Amino acid sequence: MNIITNEKIWLSSPHMGGTEQHYINEAFDSNWIAPLGPNVQGFEKAIEDFVSNDIHAACLSSGTGAIHLALKLLGVGSGDEVLCQSFTFSASANPITYLGAKPIFIDSELDTWNICPILLEEAIIEKVNSGKRPKAIIAVHLYGMPYMANEIMNISKKYGIPVIEDSAEALGSSYGGVKCGSLGDIGILSFNGNKIITTSGGGALLTKDAKTKEKAIFLATQARDEAAHYQHSEIGYNYRMSNVLAGIGRGQMEVLEDRVASRRANFAYYKKHLLHLEAIDFLDEVEGSFSNRWLSCILTPSFKVRERIRIALSEENIESRPLWKPMHLQPVFKKAASFTNGVSQSLFERGLCLPSGSNLSTDDLERVCEIIINELK
Ligand SMILES: *Cc1c(COP(=O)(O)O)cnc(C)c1O
């Protein structure tokens, strides 16, 4: 191929399926322009049918809001401690601080890049011995790759600490045949603009307990007591999803399986065309795990090589992104406790997310690969 085009290639851009506007029009025609209505119910039903496993879904205004409510529902409050995967996007950890609680960051293992069970248990033992049991564990399926759910659930049960499953990047992934979002005590999803499906902005809280869903919606709609007048016995939030945006979500659910297939095909393409390069490596799925490959990531031998590739792509108008900077290395969390092993820092320094949208063409993928191959020649 000769690279004559310089058209922008985005990291992960929205990809509409076609029926979204139909649902939005329905909302307009019936005047359901509110944070409730048939699209919200319809979107929740579609999520519940897809994730299955007895899940109840509450659609919210963001994934961050969903994590905030999940922590609140698990009783996290001022002065409590919450164990949180360090290698993640900041929205996994920020809500801990909204409640006046403190994060304890846990580094990753090398097989899935997610929360390391050994370090997690070490942290719990140390905390329990010092007389303070952490209130919750936040584990993340980063880039769509499922974390070691069996090991994490065993630790959770052994010490009686519930798991919030941050599935913001992992709708469509599964572990042992069970869909991500239904593996923890409370699951959360995100429908932000760059996620595998999007409502432009939005999220959901997933639970196996109908009462927990009811409580989540109660808190998300300003915690009104049952009374004709406006009476409140608890502090509430304004976190419910708009019925207009839920219409986008209903349309997106119809193409979710296609989106997963396209993202996985991107990953397979990159692997096929780049794995022969000495400087490029990929993360494979462990047995029983199925990743939606939300973002295709490569690992290089060093920060220098990573940066060379990133800059070469950028010069050709192609967006790529270093892997998430771990929370224990973030200025805002410099005082937070952490249990580290160097894994996430090394991944951050050496890793790069390549363009991964489900709407990329084969020409786009070829252009990306050609630039990387040329740069490493
Ligand atoms: C996107 C994301 C969130 C937050 O979701 P929003 O809907 O953007 O608030 C949380 N955790 C992870 C890992 C994410 O990637």
Ligand as a Chemical Component Dictionary entry (heavy atoms), coordinates in Angstrom:
data_LIG
# 
_chem_comp.id                   LIG 
_chem_comp.type                 NON-POLYMER 
_chem_comp.pdbx_formal_charge   0 
_chem_comp.three_letter_code    LIG 
# 
loop_
_chem_comp_atom.comp_id 
_chem_comp_atom.atom_id 
_chem_comp_atom.alt_atom_id 
_chem_comp_atom.type_symbol 
_chem_comp_atom.charge 
_chem_comp_atom.model_Cartn_x 
_chem_comp_atom.model_Cartn_y 
_chem_comp_atom.model_Cartn_z 
_chem_comp_atom.pdbx_ordinal 
LIG C1 C1 C 0 -14.520 4.784 31.406 1  
LIG C2 C2 C 0 -14.137 4.141 32.689 2  
LIG C3 C3 C 0 -14.796 4.458 33.887 3  
LIG C4 C4 C 0 -15.761 5.590 34.033 4  
LIG O1 O1 O 0 -16.860 5.580 33.247 5  
LIG P1 P1 P 0 -17.576 6.976 32.828 6  
LIG O2 O2 O 0 -18.846 6.502 32.215 7  
LIG O3 O3 O 0 -16.663 7.643 31.855 8  
LIG O4 O4 O 0 -17.798 7.770 34.053 9  
LIG C5 C5 C 0 -14.471 3.734 35.019 10 
LIG N1 N1 N 0 -13.530 2.786 35.001 11 
LIG C6 C6 C 0 -12.851 2.482 33.884 12 
LIG C7 C7 C 0 -11.838 1.395 33.930 13 
LIG C8 C8 C 0 -13.119 3.165 32.691 14 
LIG O5 O5 O 0 -12.406 2.876 31.594 15 
# 
loop_
_chem_comp_bond.comp_id 
_chem_comp_bond.atom_id_1 
_chem_comp_bond.atom_id_2 
_chem_comp_bond.value_order 
_chem_comp_bond.pdbx_ordinal 
LIG C1 C2 SING 1  
LIG C2 C3 SING 2  
LIG C2 C8 DOUB 3  
LIG C3 C4 SING 4  
LIG C3 C5 DOUB 5  
LIG C4 O1 SING 6  
LIG O1 P1 SING 7  
LIG P1 O2 DOUB 8  
LIG P1 O3 SING 9  
LIG P1 O4 SING 10 
LIG C5 N1 SING 11 
LIG N1 C6 DOUB 12 
LIG C6 C7 SING 13 
LIG C6 C8 SING 14 
LIG C8 O5 SING 15 
# 
